[in-house]
Amino acid sequence: MLAFKLLKLRNARMQKKLSQYFEFSMDLSADKTLSIYEGRVKYILVLTDDRLKLQLPAASFRPYVSETGIQGRFRVKTDARHRLQKLVKL
């Protein structure tokens, strides 16, 4: 039982180490943002500063929708399996 707990703890530490951060800029018009806000678009494809393509759930951008659309710099945190953990506006 102790060995299982130690292994579980070590895996949790490895997961933290394998988290990755990506940054990108976004400038979407109000018209394009409306589809996202209404839920008609499921995913958004972005190009990071490191020239990597990320497919992100469109719903995660809803808090950042304004009257003019979605503009700004963003940072994405992913886990070891490349699943979205956090999206923040910088």
C-alpha angles and dihedrals in degrees: 000000000000091000090053092052092049091049091049091050092048091050090051090052091048091051090055091050091050094053112116134204126212129184130202143159124240132195112173123166122236091253094056091042092056091068090053094047093049092050097244091121116061101184139024122208113215133181113225126217087258090057094252121139116231125189107210131182108262091218090067089068095055094096089058098052115119134173090271096047128253117325134161147057120308138190123208125199117201131186127234090278091053093249118147112262102167141359118196134175112232 
